[in-house]
Amino acid sequence: MSAREPDAGPAGIVDELKAGFGQASIEAQATRDAFPTLWVPKDRLLDVLAHLKSGAARPYRMLYDLTAIDEREREHREGQPGSDFTVVYHLLSFDRNDDIRVKVALKEGDLALPSATGLWPSANWYEREIYDMFGLTFDGHPHLERLLMPDGWTGHPLRKDHPARATDMPPFEIPEDKLEEDEKALRFHPERWGLPRRSGRSDYMFLNVGPQHPGTHGILRVVLELDGEDIVNAVCDIGFHHRGAEKMGERQSWHTFIPYTDRVEYLGGVMNNLAYVLAVEKLAGIDVPDRAQVARIMLCELFRISSHLVWYGTFAQDLGQLSPVFYMFTDREKILDIVAAICGARMHPNWFRIGGLAQDLPQGWDKPVREFLRTFPRRLKEYDALVMKNRIFKARTAGIGAYTIDEAVEWGVTGPGLRACGLEWDFRKKRPYSGYDRFDFDIPTGRNGDCYDRAQVRVAEIRQSLRIIEQCVANMPGGDTKSRHPLATPPPKERTLTDIETLIGHFLGVGWGPVIPPGEAFHGIEATKGNNGYYLVSDGGVLPYRLRIRTPSFAHIQMVPTISRGHTIPDLTAILGSVDYVLSDVDR
Amino acid sequence: MSLTLKMILIVAGVLAAALGSAAGLVWLERRLLGFWQERYGPNRVGPFGIFQVLADMIKLFLKEDWVPPFADKPVFVLAPAIIIAAVLMSFAVIPFAPGLFVADLNIGLLFFLSMSSLAVYSVILGAWASNNKYALLGGLRAAAQMMSYEVFMGLSLMGVVMLAGSFSLRDIVLAQERTWFVLPQFAGFAVFLVAGAAEMRRLPFDLPEAENELVAGYHSEYSGMKFGMFYIGEYLGLTLISALIVTLFFGGWLGPAFLPPPVWFFLKTGVLIAFFILVRGSLPRPRYDQLMAFGWKVLLPIAVLNLLVTAAVVLLAGNKAGP
């Protein structure tokens, strides 16, 4: 068990940077998550980032997240330099098993900063998203255009002065000419992407794959530059599934946002709740009772299996195999039945609460779980014979869409896609949360980082999740399922009837919402598709001031063009299938 | 008079049997796949859902007969008709029982091969006339795939022709009275089975269609009854290939006397059809270049080797028994 090394403490890197870049230019900020958080002036930004990426000992090699905060209405900014818009770089170091946050303050009137695309290719989409959502510009960005919103959108949605509700805006109209304009805007112009229309001997064909296409698993659009069936280049277009989850977060109380998280990665169910409530609990300083922790883990692992089964079946189907998807959906149905029996809903159970669970486990909950643990492994073995050992399946996936650990780190790949390259990195082991350190399980890894290894890692993960669930069933602790912390929402119901303080707390928490103390915290978990995390900024109110959702699929889809080049159209289907994304997770 | 009447009856009967079996297959395939995939399949329309085909037909007939404005209209309309015509013509040479056939051509097998070559046109022309990039890719795949697989298909059958000493399908059946050709010609059978599936674009050889990659491939732009004709064409093709395999390798109508010959023929064909459906339910789809490599590097050598060995054996045996 590798818990966090004490010597990688925050002081080390901050002092190092101060020594290297001068006391005045580095300013530290305290956060609830204890990641070192530094303010850096705009002109030193790239130097600091470059030093952190490659200069420092045990460097921060991955650009884990990149986002911004509109600070103009924030009241609690004690000890932070003045800023209208703050850009936040979140870097991850595998060697230190620690993160660092680098912040840059921007003033209205000068909302430009240098682009980090030269350091990390993955900065590309993150910077476009910030440009789209906040209107900040990045000098030196190769293609600074809107990413999630349509080209013709006016305003930048995540600015505080942009309306969050339809009723704050004039009625939505789409007259004929506007419709035509919008359709025209979607036409692909290779020149704008720097793609040549022809090479020396032949004209390229540009093929529009999606947003409606059976192989894209949702409304993703990939434009292919084709030479015959060979992919010369590809451009991904996302945003069709964008629902503004982060903006909604600013209009929902800390408590009422939980059901929205279910829908961010809609195959992960309560796994999404977990990342969010852990971040809120970190902000509020709430400890969760044992029974709630173990029940959370059990539900999460059930959802991991369920999500992997959807992937397993559809991946086989992407490669032309008709039957596996039906077998695997049958199994998934059994899991969803268990979930429904425990939580009352199937795909979006909305079952975790700040400080615990919505209810205790129902009587006899372990029976269907045990039954599933008994019957499922045998079927899983059959699937190995049907899919993983199939020679055509191997021929279609081995060596396709391969990347190395270094490439994966450059592009911000996490989860099974990272482990398939051979890096054993799993938050459940490296930074055990919710009590994962008390469980006995292995982290499967691959070697080649290709479609086949990614598949193999996921199949192995299903088996490990079964082990975890087995341990949950055997060792489910008794006791409370809700913390007694005053901010746990809603508070334990039975106590509301016996003491007035809890009743008042209940009344306020439900009618108004819990007041989370001001501060910032991030919590990342090992979700089904990779690392999912919530970066929360509280201004001491009942609503989050800023709610940033770091999703794995966003980074993974950004990498698809790179790993598709030189392959063919059928390989693209294999690559998309093996990446295992959900469009709602990409666009949020 | 009676001969003409008999001929007309046989032609009508064969036509009805072919079309009927294709329609029945729509239902059978979905039920069998359902059975193998832990689900029901169509089971609501009529007993066991057998009228599902009727419901589908009504639906397809009532759909708007739409030709995309950018398509090459005459070719677009003609293409689906070609496949139906070509496949139905092939049924003419299949002997269902002694005396129960439309035509006993002495080049029956060659007639089948030429008709199946014509069917390729349907797919390619339909794809080209659609003026759609996905259809084009599907059409290109179809052209390359079907042309290469026809080579092995023809070669794999020559062993049977040598053993029977005739291209007539009736003679080939009669030559199997002692042993079915599947035993001496197992390699030929294996190659023909694969090539036949490729020729009919059945999974795992449905690359021209490949819905996960090419949406619907060569018939992406087709709807209504024109799509229906491609659809029926595929099932007719499946029946045809199964019937041919039975004729060439499994003794056609021959079988123990407790069942009449046509029943034997239909039973054997049914088993093969079910086998094809099972294959569709279990295998993934290879990539286009893998399919080509498999054809030229594996199937072609097997077919040629089989041809040479058969020829040598026939020559030796012929010499011994010679005059």
Contacts between the chains, C-beta under 8 A, distances in Angstrom:
chain1	res1	chain2	res2	distance
A	205	B	133	6.4
A	207	B	133	5.3
A	207	B	134	7.6
A	207	B	137	7.9
A	208	B	133	8.0
A	213	B	215	6.4
A	214	B	211	5.4
A	214	B	212	5.5
A	214	B	215	6.4
A	215	B	212	4.6
A	215	B	213	5.9
A	229	B	137	6.6
A	229	B	288	6.6
A	316	B	284	6.7
A	317	B	212	6.7
A	318	B	212	5.0
A	319	B	212	7.6
A	319	B	284	4.3
A	319	B	285	6.2
A	320	B	203	6.1
A	320	B	204	6.3
A	320	B	206	7.4
A	320	B	210	7.0
A	320	B	212	6.6
A	320	B	283	7.5
A	320	B	284	4.6
A	320	B	285	2.6
A	321	B	282	7.5
A	321	B	283	6.8
A	321	B	284	4.1
A	321	B	285	7.7
A	322	B	33	7.0
A	322	B	37	7.5
A	322	B	203	7.0
A	322	B	280	6.7
A	322	B	281	5.7
A	323	B	33	7.7
A	323	B	36	6.4
A	323	B	37	5.0
A	323	B	281	4.9
A	323	B	282	6.2
A	326	B	37	3.9
A	326	B	38	5.8
A	326	B	39	6.0
A	327	B	37	7.2
A	327	B	38	6.3
A	330	B	38	5.3
A	386	B	282	7.3
A	390	B	283	7.5
A	390	B	284	6.2
A	392	B	204	6.6
A	392	B	283	6.2
A	392	B	284	4.7
A	392	B	285	7.3
A	392	B	286	5.2
A	392	B	290	7.9
A	393	B	284	5.1
A	395	B	286	6.5
A	395	B	287	7.4
A	395	B	290	5.7
A	396	B	284	6.4
A	396	B	285	7.8
A	396	B	286	6.8
A	396	B	287	6.0
A	396	B	290	7.7
A	568	B	287	6.7
A	568	B	288	7.1
A	568	B	289	7.5
A	569	B	137	7.1
A	569	B	213	5.2
A	569	B	214	7.4
A	570	B	210	7.1
A	570	B	213	5.1
A	570	B	285	7.7
A	570	B	287	4.7
A	570	B	288	6.7
A	571	B	287	7.1
A	572	B	213	7.7
A	573	B	212	5.2
A	573	B	213	5.1
